[in-house]
Amino acid sequence: MSKSKGVVSRFPESGHDHASCVVEAVARAKRICAARGRRWTPLRQRVLELVWQSHQPVKAYELLEQLRVEGQASAAPPTVYRTLDFLLAEGLVHRLASMNAFVGCASPDHRHAGQFLICGQCHAVAELDDADVTRLLDDRAKALGFTLTDQTIELEGVCPRCGE
């Protein structure tokens, strides 16, 4: 699937292979962390894998529950939150504030503002990185004397599958 201007990740189509997304995300994460001199641990890998298992936002406590089901009894909320903080800092995941949940970033090689399309029915997420939108908001903020330090836009609607 070719990427349209500003599209980072599309809504998954019927029969989408999430396993390939997981493999690609982990490979990118390892490469990025190695290039930045950041330590890549089994827990960081497992949490990233769990985030990428679907194109739906996942909450920290859902990750914690899954880790415990898998036998990681030592998994505790602070451990999961520290791991998510690391993944956020490295740009490997995004936090969706409206849902207090996390999604994988399909383009972690460069820092970018996220514009997220969230299906209100199935909760699938697509990610945009539209430079025109980013620039417009930055210009409007500057006109008011405001300096943007972060920009995440969450839009709710209906994905193509649910809209059929």
LINPE-V737090 format. One line per field, one symbol per residue. psi: psi as a letter, one per 40 degrees, with the letter a starting at -180 (. if undefined). Layout:
BEGIN
psi=???
END
This chain:
BEGIN
psi=hihihehdhihhihehgddddddddddddddddddefihhiddddddddddedifiihiddddddddddeegdehidddddddddddddeediihhddefiiiihegedihiihhhhhhedeeihihighdddddddddddddeehhheihhhhhiahiddde.
END
